């Protein structure tokens, strides 16, 4: 496909194109915005989309602050290129958090997943202590707090997946800390009357990263695809970021959970076979699908925001074309196959 983006800047521009829903939301949300954890996989896209949505809405004077440790200095330059104001902060340091400017709209994307199995204590600090420090400092703000569908138990694959009313029943250390993050923000939401929304995300996908990239890369490379975890949901990263911006309007006291993913239940086997057709190879599938998987019912988000703008067929096109063109990857597999909760 001739218009497939290649450079990181081209990809970011493609991913951060604001939806009409995001533009409409920022027209109604007064004040400045902060994206905490802006240096992560989704933080940059969210911050840049916010900036572009505000510009499109005629709110060029509203600030978007991108806050992170910025272990990669180049990340600051990319954000500033798009008009995001960057602020360096180590979120484990209460003194540094105390120096952050107050803003009315906060998207919290800071946290740790990979490496949990080898250093669980650090994951607990990042996913529970940091939220406590942040929630207290920004007590007058409204929050969208990124979480995960891993807080739910495995769902029967014959059903629609776990809905927001489903009690959490987490598997593994990482999911435990994510429930901890949700509980901390819920506590301070009640204590300070801070509206919050718990953004339970299942598998955001873009060109360089995500469950579709993992499956496609394995198929293209002739590697086996284990289908024991046989079903999943996913959503294109642009749609997930737009929903995060829109979710600020739906923050509540106490904190409200909301499932964010695509509306479809997807077969790993069928995805592998489709990528095999795209690449002209036979997908090597092993294992047998279990009767349960991490699946989320996203019908409430569809009711609030409408269906995602990027359908599955388009996601497959984008990933296939990018890989076929030799595009560089982030090298961070999702480990979608795991059923142990270890990351």
N, C-alpha and C positions, 0 to 999 in steps of 0.2 A: 504494500500500500504506500503510495508516494508521499502521503502526508503523515506517516508515522514519525513521531518525534524521536530524536536520538540523544541530544545532549541533556544533561540534568536540567538546564534552564528551560529548554524546550518542553521537557516533560512536565516541569512544574507549572509552566504557563498553560499547558493543555489541561492538567488536572485541576488547576485552581480557577477555571472559568466559572463564575458564580451562576447559580440557577436563579430563575425568577423568584423562587421561594426564599432563597437566601437574601436577595436584594430587598424583597418586600419586608422580611423580618428586621433587617438593620434599619429600615426606615422608621420602624416603630419602637426600636430599642434605644433610648437616649444614652448619651455618654460615650466614654471610651471603652475599649476592649483589651483584654489581656489573654494571651495564650501561654499557659505555663507548661513547660516541657516542649517548647517549640522546636527543639533540635531533633525530635524523634521522627519516626517514619511518617506520621500523619500531621505532626505539628506544623511543619512548614506549609503544607497545602492548606491547612485550616486558616493559618494566619494570612497567607497571601489571598485566599478567597475572601476573607473578611475585608481586607484592604480594597480589593477590586469591587466587592459588593457595595461598600461604603461610597467609593468613588462613583459607581453607577447610580447610586441613590442620591447623589448630590451632597454627600456628607464628607467632603474632602478634609474638613477640619477635625473630624473625629480621629483619635489616635488608635492604632493597633500596636500594642506592645508585645513583642516576642521575647519571652523570658526563659532562660536555660543556662546551664553551666557553660555551654559552647566549648566543648572539648575539641571540636573542629572549628577553628576560627573562620574557615571559608564559609561555613553555614551562616555566619553573621552577614558577610558580604552579599550572599544570595538574597537573604531576607531584606536587607536594606535596598538592594537593587529594585525590589518590588514595592518599596515604600513602607515596610514594616520597621518600626523603631525597636532596636534590640537592647535588652538589659541583661547583664550577666548576674546569675545568682545560683549559689549552691543551696538547694532546698533543704538540705539536712542541717543547715546553719540558721538557727533562729534569729541571730543578729542580722544576717543578710536579708532574711525575709522581712524583718521589721523595717528595712529601708526601702522596700518596694512601694511604689505609688499606689494609692487606692483607686480602683476603677470599678464601675458598677457592673460590668459584664466580664465574667471570668470563665474561660474554658480550661479545664485541668486535664492535661494529657501526660503529666509526669508519672513515672512508675517503672517497675522492672518486672520482666518475665523471664527472658533467657538467662541462664546461669543460676536459676533458683535452686536447682538440685545440688549444685556444688557450694553455694553460699546462701542458704535460706535466711540466715540472720540479716543479711544486707537487703534481701527482698522485703522482709518484714519492716525494716526501717523505711525503705523507699515507699512502700505501699500502705503503711499505717501511721508511722510517726510524722512523715512529711505532710500527709493530709491534715493531721491535727494542727500542725503549725500554720499551714496555709489557710485552713478554715477559720482559725481564730484571727489571723491578720486581716483577711478579707471578709470580715463578719457582716459588713454592710452591702456586700455584693450578691448578685445572683450567679449560680454556678451551673455549668454542665460538666459532670465528672465522668470521664471515660472509665468504663468498666468492661466486663467480658461476659459472654454467654457461658463461660466455664463455671460461673457460680451456681448454675443449675445442675441437677442430676442428669444422667443420660436419659433421653426420651425414647419412647417406643417409635421406631421408624415408620410404623403404619399410621401414626397420628400427625398432628400439625406441628409438634414441637412444644417446648416449654413456653407458656405465656407468663406475663409479668406477675400474675397472682400465684404462680408456682413457688412453694417454699424452696429456699436455697438448700442445696445438699451437695457440697463441693467435694471434688476429688483431687487430692494432692495439695502440696504446699503452696503452689502459686495461686490456685483458686481460693485457698484459705485466706491468703493475704488480700485478695481482691474483695472477698466478703468483708474483711476487716476494714478496707478502705471505704466501702459503702457504709458500714456501720458508723465509722468515725464521722463522715460527712453528714449522715442522717442525724447523729447526736448533735452536732453543732448547728445544723439546720433548725432543729427544734429549739436549741438553747438561745440562738441569736435571731431567730425568725429569718434566716437566710434562705431564700428559695433555691432549690437545687434539683437537678435531674440526673439520675444515674443512667448513663448512656451505655447500655449493655450491648456491646458490638461483637458480631460474629464475622470474622474474616473479611476485612477490607482488602481489595485487590487493586494493584496498579501494574504498570509495565514491568517493573523491576523486582517485584516482591508480591507474595500472596499465594494462597492455596492453588489457584489456577496456574500460576507460574511454576510452582513446585511440581504439579502433575505434568504440565506440558514439558518441562525440562527433562523429567525422568523418561517420559515417552520418547522424546526426541533423541535422548542419549541411549536408548535401549535398556534402561534400567527397569527393574520390577516395580510394579505398583501394588502395594498391599491394600486390599479392600476390606480388611476386617472392620475398620472404621469406615463403613460403606456409604455414608450419606453426610451431607453438609449443606450449610447455607453460606452465601457470600454476597458481597455488594461492592460495586466499583467505588474506589476511594473518593472520587469527586462527589458522588451521591452521599457517601457517609459524612463527608465534611460539610456539605450543604445542610444535611439533617442536624448536625451538631450546632450549626449557627442558628437554625430554626428552633432547635430545642431550648434555647435560652428563653423563649417566650412561654415555654411550658414547664419551667421550673416551679416547684411548689414547696410548701412547708406542711408536713415533713417531706424529705426528699422523695421524688417520684421515680420509680424505675421505668425504663422504656427499652424494649428490644429493638436493635438496629441491625438489619441485615436484609438480604433479598427475600422476596416473598415465596421463592421456590425452594423445594427440597430437592437437592441435586445428588445424583448417583455418581460416586467416584468412578465406578466401572464405566459408566456411560461417558463421563468426561474424558477418561483416558482413551476410550475408543474414538471419540470425536477428535481429540488432538492427534491420534494416530492417523486418521483420515487427512487431517490438515497437513501433516508432515510426510505423508506417504510411507508410513511404517506401521508395523503391527504392535499395538500396545501389549506389553507383557504383564498380565494381571495375575496376582497370587492371592490366596486366602479366600475366605467365604465371609460375606457380609454378616455382621452381628445384628441381632434384632433391635439394638439400641445404639444411639449416637448422640453427640452434642448437637441438638437441633433447637432452634428458637422460632416461636410464632411471632412474626413481625406484623401481624394484622393491625395492631394499634398504631404503629408508625405509618402504615399505609393509609389508615383512616385520617391521621393528622396531616400528612404531607403528600399523599398520593403515592403511586408506585415510583420506584427509582427510575431516573431518566435513562439509565444505561442497562438494557436488557442483557440476559446471559449471552445471546448470540453475538452481540457487539463486544462484550468482554472477551469472548473467545477469539474473535477477529483481531482485537487489539493486541492481545498477548501473543497469538500465533505470528502475526506480522512482525512484531517487535523482535521476537526470538529468531525468526527466519532472517531478519536483517542483521543479526549478530549483536543485538543490543546488550549493553552491560547490565549485570544484575547486582543487587545489594548483598547477595551472599548470606541471607538470613532466612533459612528455611522455617516454615511455620510448624513443622512436626505435627501436621494434621493427623498422621496415622496413630499417634499415641492414645492409649486408653488408660494410662496410669496417672495422668495429670502431672507427669514429670517433664520439665522443660529445661 
